Amino acid sequence: MYRYEVIIYWSNEDSAFVADVPELPGCMAHGDTYENALKSAKEAICLWIDTAMEHGDSVPEPKGERLMYA
């Protein structure tokens, strides 16, 4: 289980909840509910890390001791 900060907010433009993972550049997901956005973010984190590792890119360590999901 990865422990990266996930910021979830409502986007009027997208009419969906958006989940941003700021420690992983470009790692975002969305969902029609808060819970679905979080679930999608967890999947996006795994895919982001798998892709980085496949390409030999570094994977940042999670920061801080804040309450984090994923």
Jmol script that loads the backbone (N, CA, C; Angstrom):
load data "model"
ATOM      1  N   MET A   1       0.857  -1.182   0.000  1.00  0.00           N
ATOM      2  CA  MET A   1       0.000   0.000   0.000  1.00  0.00           C
ATOM      3  C   MET A   1       0.895   1.235   0.000  1.00  0.00           C
ATOM      4  N   TYR A   2       0.634   2.134  -0.909  1.00  0.00           N
ATOM      5  CA  TYR A   2       1.394   3.374  -1.010  1.00  0.00           C
ATOM      6  C   TYR A   2       0.726   4.451  -0.173  1.00  0.00           C
ATOM      7  N   ARG A   3       1.520   5.345   0.391  1.00  0.00           N
ATOM      8  CA  ARG A   3       0.990   6.383   1.271  1.00  0.00           C
ATOM      9  C   ARG A   3       1.305   7.777   0.728  1.00  0.00           C
ATOM     10  N   TYR A   4       0.670   8.102  -0.360  1.00  0.00           N
ATOM     11  CA  TYR A   4       0.821   9.426  -0.956  1.00  0.00           C
ATOM     12  C   TYR A   4      -0.407  10.272  -0.633  1.00  0.00           C
ATOM     13  N   GLU A   5      -0.172  11.552  -0.484  1.00  0.00           N
ATOM     14  CA  GLU A   5      -1.276  12.487  -0.261  1.00  0.00           C
ATOM     15  C   GLU A   5      -2.175  12.513  -1.492  1.00  0.00           C
ATOM     16  N   VAL A   6      -3.477  12.475  -1.265  1.00  0.00           N
ATOM     17  CA  VAL A   6      -4.458  12.588  -2.339  1.00  0.00           C
ATOM     18  C   VAL A   6      -5.382  13.742  -1.983  1.00  0.00           C
ATOM     19  N   ILE A   7      -5.463  14.711  -2.873  1.00  0.00           N
ATOM     20  CA  ILE A   7      -6.351  15.858  -2.678  1.00  0.00           C
ATOM     21  C   ILE A   7      -7.548  15.669  -3.604  1.00  0.00           C
ATOM     22  N   ILE A   8      -8.739  15.632  -3.015  1.00  0.00           N
ATOM     23  CA  ILE A   8      -9.951  15.416  -3.805  1.00  0.00           C
ATOM     24  C   ILE A   8     -10.823  16.662  -3.727  1.00  0.00           C
ATOM     25  N   TYR A   9     -11.261  17.116  -4.886  1.00  0.00           N
ATOM     26  CA  TYR A   9     -12.122  18.300  -4.950  1.00  0.00           C
ATOM     27  C   TYR A   9     -13.147  18.136  -6.066  1.00  0.00           C
ATOM     28  N   TRP A  10     -14.225  18.896  -5.967  1.00  0.00           N
ATOM     29  CA  TRP A  10     -15.264  18.887  -6.990  1.00  0.00           C
ATOM     30  C   TRP A  10     -14.875  19.841  -8.107  1.00  0.00           C
ATOM     31  N   SER A  11     -15.007  19.404  -9.338  1.00  0.00           N
ATOM     32  CA  SER A  11     -14.745  20.252 -10.501  1.00  0.00           C
ATOM     33  C   SER A  11     -16.050  20.509 -11.234  1.00  0.00           C
ATOM     34  N   ASN A  12     -16.489  21.765 -11.220  1.00  0.00           N
ATOM     35  CA  ASN A  12     -17.693  22.127 -11.980  1.00  0.00           C
ATOM     36  C   ASN A  12     -17.474  21.917 -13.467  1.00  0.00           C
ATOM     37  N   GLU A  13     -16.267  22.218 -13.916  1.00  0.00           N
ATOM     38  CA  GLU A  13     -15.942  22.086 -15.338  1.00  0.00           C
ATOM     39  C   GLU A  13     -16.099  20.645 -15.819  1.00  0.00           C
ATOM     40  N   ASP A  14     -15.657  19.697 -14.990  1.00  0.00           N
ATOM     41  CA  ASP A  14     -15.718  18.289 -15.357  1.00  0.00           C
ATOM     42  C   ASP A  14     -16.963  17.574 -14.828  1.00  0.00           C
ATOM     43  N   SER A  15     -17.706  18.237 -13.958  1.00  0.00           N
ATOM     44  CA  SER A  15     -18.869  17.631 -13.295  1.00  0.00           C
ATOM     45  C   SER A  15     -18.486  16.299 -12.643  1.00  0.00           C
ATOM     46  N   ALA A  16     -17.353  16.346 -11.928  1.00  0.00           N
ATOM     47  CA  ALA A  16     -16.840  15.136 -11.286  1.00  0.00           C
ATOM     48  C   ALA A  16     -15.923  15.528 -10.135  1.00  0.00           C
ATOM     49  N   PHE A  17     -15.672  14.567  -9.254  1.00  0.00           N
ATOM     50  CA  PHE A  17     -14.647  14.749  -8.232  1.00  0.00           C
ATOM     51  C   PHE A  17     -13.303  14.443  -8.874  1.00  0.00           C
ATOM     52  N   VAL A  18     -12.334  15.294  -8.625  1.00  0.00           N
ATOM     53  CA  VAL A  18     -10.987  15.124  -9.160  1.00  0.00           C
ATOM     54  C   VAL A  18     -10.060  14.780  -8.001  1.00  0.00           C
ATOM     55  N   ALA A  19      -9.234  13.769  -8.197  1.00  0.00           N
ATOM     56  CA  ALA A  19      -8.264  13.338  -7.191  1.00  0.00           C
ATOM     57  C   ALA A  19      -6.869  13.618  -7.733  1.00  0.00           C
ATOM     58  N   ASP A  20      -6.145  14.499  -7.064  1.00  0.00           N
ATOM     59  CA  ASP A  20      -4.801  14.887  -7.466  1.00  0.00           C
ATOM     60  C   ASP A  20      -3.799  14.278  -6.488  1.00  0.00           C
ATOM     61  N   VAL A  21      -2.713  13.736  -7.016  1.00  0.00           N
ATOM     62  CA  VAL A  21      -1.640  13.175  -6.198  1.00  0.00           C
ATOM     63  C   VAL A  21      -0.414  14.053  -6.437  1.00  0.00           C
ATOM     64  N   PRO A  22      -0.268  15.135  -5.664  1.00  0.00           N
ATOM     65  CA  PRO A  22       0.751  16.146  -5.966  1.00  0.00           C
ATOM     66  C   PRO A  22       2.193  15.655  -5.912  1.00  0.00           C
ATOM     67  N   GLU A  23       2.472  14.604  -5.159  1.00  0.00           N
ATOM     68  CA  GLU A  23       3.847  14.107  -5.069  1.00  0.00           C
ATOM     69  C   GLU A  23       4.271  13.309  -6.299  1.00  0.00           C
ATOM     70  N   LEU A  24       3.300  12.922  -7.131  1.00  0.00           N
ATOM     71  CA  LEU A  24       3.576  12.185  -8.355  1.00  0.00           C
ATOM     72  C   LEU A  24       3.108  13.046  -9.529  1.00  0.00           C
ATOM     73  N   PRO A  25       4.013  13.768 -10.166  1.00  0.00           N
ATOM     74  CA  PRO A  25       3.628  14.723 -11.221  1.00  0.00           C
ATOM     75  C   PRO A  25       2.735  14.107 -12.291  1.00  0.00           C
ATOM     76  N   GLY A  26       1.603  14.763 -12.514  1.00  0.00           N
ATOM     77  CA  GLY A  26       0.663  14.326 -13.537  1.00  0.00           C
ATOM     78  C   GLY A  26      -0.255  13.204 -13.104  1.00  0.00           C
ATOM     79  N   CYS A  27      -0.138  12.751 -11.878  1.00  0.00           N
ATOM     80  CA  CYS A  27      -0.969  11.645 -11.397  1.00  0.00           C
ATOM     81  C   CYS A  27      -2.286  12.208 -10.869  1.00  0.00           C
ATOM     82  N   MET A  28      -3.340  11.977 -11.638  1.00  0.00           N
ATOM     83  CA  MET A  28      -4.670  12.466 -11.279  1.00  0.00           C
ATOM     84  C   MET A  28      -5.694  11.419 -11.710  1.00  0.00           C
ATOM     85  N   ALA A  29      -6.860  11.500 -11.117  1.00  0.00           N
ATOM     86  CA  ALA A  29      -7.961  10.617 -11.476  1.00  0.00           C
ATOM     87  C   ALA A  29      -9.260  11.360 -11.193  1.00  0.00           C
ATOM     88  N   HIS A  30     -10.374  10.754 -11.525  1.00  0.00           N
ATOM     89  CA  HIS A  30     -11.666  11.381 -11.244  1.00  0.00           C
ATOM     90  C   HIS A  30     -12.709  10.308 -10.976  1.00  0.00           C
ATOM     91  N   GLY A  31     -13.857  10.748 -10.473  1.00  0.00           N
ATOM     92  CA  GLY A  31     -14.964   9.841 -10.217  1.00  0.00           C
ATOM     93  C   GLY A  31     -16.244  10.609 -10.011  1.00  0.00           C
ATOM     94  N   ASP A  32     -17.356   9.913 -10.153  1.00  0.00           N
ATOM     95  CA  ASP A  32     -18.648  10.574  -9.971  1.00  0.00           C
ATOM     96  C   ASP A  32     -18.987  10.777  -8.499  1.00  0.00           C
ATOM     97  N   THR A  33     -18.264  10.059  -7.612  1.00  0.00           N
ATOM     98  CA  THR A  33     -18.405  10.269  -6.176  1.00  0.00           C
ATOM     99  C   THR A  33     -17.007  10.438  -5.585  1.00  0.00           C
ATOM    100  N   TYR A  34     -16.962  10.946  -4.367  1.00  0.00           N
ATOM    101  CA  TYR A  34     -15.690  11.098  -3.651  1.00  0.00           C
ATOM    102  C   TYR A  34     -14.989   9.742  -3.543  1.00  0.00           C
ATOM    103  N   GLU A  35     -15.742   8.725  -3.177  1.00  0.00           N
ATOM    104  CA  GLU A  35     -15.195   7.381  -2.993  1.00  0.00           C
ATOM    105  C   GLU A  35     -14.644   6.814  -4.301  1.00  0.00           C
ATOM    106  N   ASN A  36     -15.365   7.027  -5.407  1.00  0.00           N
ATOM    107  CA  ASN A  36     -14.887   6.538  -6.701  1.00  0.00           C
ATOM    108  C   ASN A  36     -13.631   7.282  -7.150  1.00  0.00           C
ATOM    109  N   ALA A  37     -13.558   8.573  -6.845  1.00  0.00           N
ATOM    110  CA  ALA A  37     -12.351   9.332  -7.183  1.00  0.00           C
ATOM    111  C   ALA A  37     -11.154   8.800  -6.404  1.00  0.00           C
ATOM    112  N   LEU A  38     -11.347   8.482  -5.128  1.00  0.00           N
ATOM    113  CA  LEU A  38     -10.269   7.931  -4.315  1.00  0.00           C
ATOM    114  C   LEU A  38      -9.852   6.558  -4.840  1.00  0.00           C
ATOM    115  N   LYS A  39     -10.812   5.718  -5.174  1.00  0.00           N
ATOM    116  CA  LYS A  39     -10.506   4.395  -5.728  1.00  0.00           C
ATOM    117  C   LYS A  39      -9.704   4.529  -7.025  1.00  0.00           C
ATOM    118  N   SER A  40     -10.121   5.447  -7.887  1.00  0.00           N
ATOM    119  CA  SER A  40      -9.401   5.675  -9.143  1.00  0.00           C
ATOM    120  C   SER A  40      -8.002   6.217  -8.888  1.00  0.00           C
ATOM    121  N   ALA A  41      -7.852   7.058  -7.864  1.00  0.00           N
ATOM    122  CA  ALA A  41      -6.539   7.607  -7.525  1.00  0.00           C
ATOM    123  C   ALA A  41      -5.598   6.496  -7.071  1.00  0.00           C
ATOM    124  N   LYS A  42      -6.100   5.546  -6.301  1.00  0.00           N
ATOM    125  CA  LYS A  42      -5.275   4.418  -5.858  1.00  0.00           C
ATOM    126  C   LYS A  42      -4.768   3.629  -7.061  1.00  0.00           C
ATOM    127  N   GLU A  43      -5.637   3.405  -8.040  1.00  0.00           N
ATOM    128  CA  GLU A  43      -5.235   2.702  -9.256  1.00  0.00           C
ATOM    129  C   GLU A  43      -4.218   3.535 -10.047  1.00  0.00           C
ATOM    130  N   ALA A  44      -4.446   4.842 -10.120  1.00  0.00           N
ATOM    131  CA  ALA A  44      -3.534   5.722 -10.858  1.00  0.00           C
ATOM    132  C   ALA A  44      -2.150   5.747 -10.214  1.00  0.00           C
ATOM    133  N   ILE A  45      -2.097   5.721  -8.886  1.00  0.00           N
ATOM    134  CA  ILE A  45      -0.811   5.696  -8.180  1.00  0.00           C
ATOM    135  C   ILE A  45      -0.035   4.441  -8.566  1.00  0.00           C
ATOM    136  N   CYS A  46      -0.683   3.298  -8.539  1.00  0.00           N
ATOM    137  CA  CYS A  46      -0.019   2.044  -8.902  1.00  0.00           C
ATOM    138  C   CYS A  46       0.470   2.086 -10.347  1.00  0.00           C
ATOM    139  N   LEU A  47      -0.358   2.578 -11.253  1.00  0.00           N
ATOM    140  CA  LEU A  47       0.038   2.676 -12.656  1.00  0.00           C
ATOM    141  C   LEU A  47       1.191   3.655 -12.846  1.00  0.00           C
ATOM    142  N   TRP A  48       1.145   4.781 -12.125  1.00  0.00           N
ATOM    143  CA  TRP A  48       2.209   5.784 -12.225  1.00  0.00           C
ATOM    144  C   TRP A  48       3.533   5.159 -11.801  1.00  0.00           C
ATOM    145  N   ILE A  49       3.528   4.459 -10.673  1.00  0.00           N
ATOM    146  CA  ILE A  49       4.755   3.848 -10.148  1.00  0.00           C
ATOM    147  C   ILE A  49       5.240   2.741 -11.074  1.00  0.00           C
ATOM    148  N   ASP A  50       4.339   1.894 -11.559  1.00  0.00           N
ATOM    149  CA  ASP A  50       4.730   0.828 -12.485  1.00  0.00           C
ATOM    150  C   ASP A  50       5.378   1.400 -13.743  1.00  0.00           C
ATOM    151  N   THR A  51       4.782   2.453 -14.293  1.00  0.00           N
ATOM    152  CA  THR A  51       5.313   3.073 -15.498  1.00  0.00           C
ATOM    153  C   THR A  51       6.687   3.689 -15.243  1.00  0.00           C
ATOM    154  N   ALA A  52       6.831   4.381 -14.124  1.00  0.00           N
ATOM    155  CA  ALA A  52       8.128   4.985 -13.788  1.00  0.00           C
ATOM    156  C   ALA A  52       9.203   3.905 -13.673  1.00  0.00           C
ATOM    157  N   MET A  53       8.873   2.810 -13.018  1.00  0.00           N
ATOM    158  CA  MET A  53       9.849   1.737 -12.827  1.00  0.00           C
ATOM    159  C   MET A  53      10.213   1.077 -14.163  1.00  0.00           C
ATOM    160  N   GLU A  54       9.229   0.895 -15.037  1.00  0.00           N
ATOM    161  CA  GLU A  54       9.485   0.304 -16.354  1.00  0.00           C
ATOM    162  C   GLU A  54      10.453   1.146 -17.173  1.00  0.00           C
ATOM    163  N   HIS A  55      10.386   2.475 -16.985  1.00  0.00           N
ATOM    164  CA  HIS A  55      11.242   3.392 -17.742  1.00  0.00           C
ATOM    165  C   HIS A  55      12.512   3.775 -16.990  1.00  0.00           C
ATOM    166  N   GLY A  56      12.710   3.198 -15.814  1.00  0.00           N
ATOM    167  CA  GLY A  56      13.912   3.489 -15.040  1.00  0.00           C
ATOM    168  C   GLY A  56      13.898   4.854 -14.371  1.00  0.00           C
ATOM    169  N   ASP A  57      12.716   5.443 -14.242  1.00  0.00           N
ATOM    170  CA  ASP A  57      12.589   6.745 -13.582  1.00  0.00           C
ATOM    171  C   ASP A  57      12.493   6.548 -12.072  1.00  0.00           C
ATOM    172  N   SER A  58      12.908   7.565 -11.342  1.00  0.00           N
ATOM    173  CA  SER A  58      12.835   7.474  -9.889  1.00  0.00           C
ATOM    174  C   SER A  58      11.388   7.656  -9.411  1.00  0.00           C
ATOM    175  N   VAL A  59      11.099   7.048  -8.287  1.00  0.00           N
ATOM    176  CA  VAL A  59       9.775   7.144  -7.664  1.00  0.00           C
ATOM    177  C   VAL A  59       9.961   7.878  -6.342  1.00  0.00           C
ATOM    178  N   PRO A  60       9.316   9.050  -6.183  1.00  0.00           N
ATOM    179  CA  PRO A  60       9.467   9.806  -4.941  1.00  0.00           C
ATOM    180  C   PRO A  60       8.935   9.049  -3.731  1.00  0.00           C
ATOM    181  N   GLU A  61       9.614   9.213  -2.617  1.00  0.00           N
ATOM    182  CA  GLU A  61       9.123   8.665  -1.356  1.00  0.00           C
ATOM    183  C   GLU A  61       7.973   9.550  -0.873  1.00  0.00           C
ATOM    184  N   PRO A  62       6.950   8.954  -0.263  1.00  0.00           N
ATOM    185  CA  PRO A  62       5.866   9.769   0.298  1.00  0.00           C
ATOM    186  C   PRO A  62       6.427  10.708   1.384  1.00  0.00           C
ATOM    187  N   LYS A  63       5.870  11.919   1.453  1.00  0.00           N
ATOM    188  CA  LYS A  63       6.332  12.917   2.408  1.00  0.00           C
ATOM    189  C   LYS A  63       5.427  12.974   3.630  1.00  0.00           C
ATOM    190  N   GLY A  64       5.980  13.506   4.698  1.00  0.00           N
ATOM    191  CA  GLY A  64       5.190  13.922   5.854  1.00  0.00           C
ATOM    192  C   GLY A  64       4.479  12.816   6.606  1.00  0.00           C
ATOM    193  N   GLU A  65       3.823  13.252   7.659  1.00  0.00           N
ATOM    194  CA  GLU A  65       3.065  12.346   8.509  1.00  0.00           C
ATOM    195  C   GLU A  65       1.598  12.719   8.547  1.00  0.00           C
ATOM    196  N   ARG A  66       1.138  13.451   7.534  1.00  0.00           N
ATOM    197  CA  ARG A  66      -0.271  13.812   7.449  1.00  0.00           C
ATOM    198  C   ARG A  66      -1.089  12.566   7.147  1.00  0.00           C
ATOM    199  N   LEU A  67      -2.382  12.652   7.366  1.00  0.00           N
ATOM    200  CA  LEU A  67      -3.267  11.565   7.011  1.00  0.00           C
ATOM    201  C   LEU A  67      -3.251  11.427   5.496  1.00  0.00           C
ATOM    202  N   MET A  68      -2.866  10.273   5.018  1.00  0.00           N
ATOM    203  CA  MET A  68      -2.753  10.067   3.570  1.00  0.00           C
ATOM    204  C   MET A  68      -3.501   8.821   3.184  1.00  0.00           C
ATOM    205  N   TYR A  69      -3.929   8.791   1.950  1.00  0.00           N
ATOM    206  CA  TYR A  69      -4.670   7.661   1.424  1.00  0.00           C
ATOM    207  C   TYR A  69      -3.878   7.021   0.303  1.00  0.00           C
ATOM    208  N   ALA A  70      -4.216   5.818   0.012  1.00  0.00           N
ATOM    209  CA  ALA A  70      -3.725   5.030  -1.106  1.00  0.00           C
ATOM    210  C   ALA A  70      -2.748   3.986  -0.706  1.00  0.00           C
TER     211      ALA A  70
END
end "model"
wireframe off; spacefill off
backbone 0.3
color backbone group
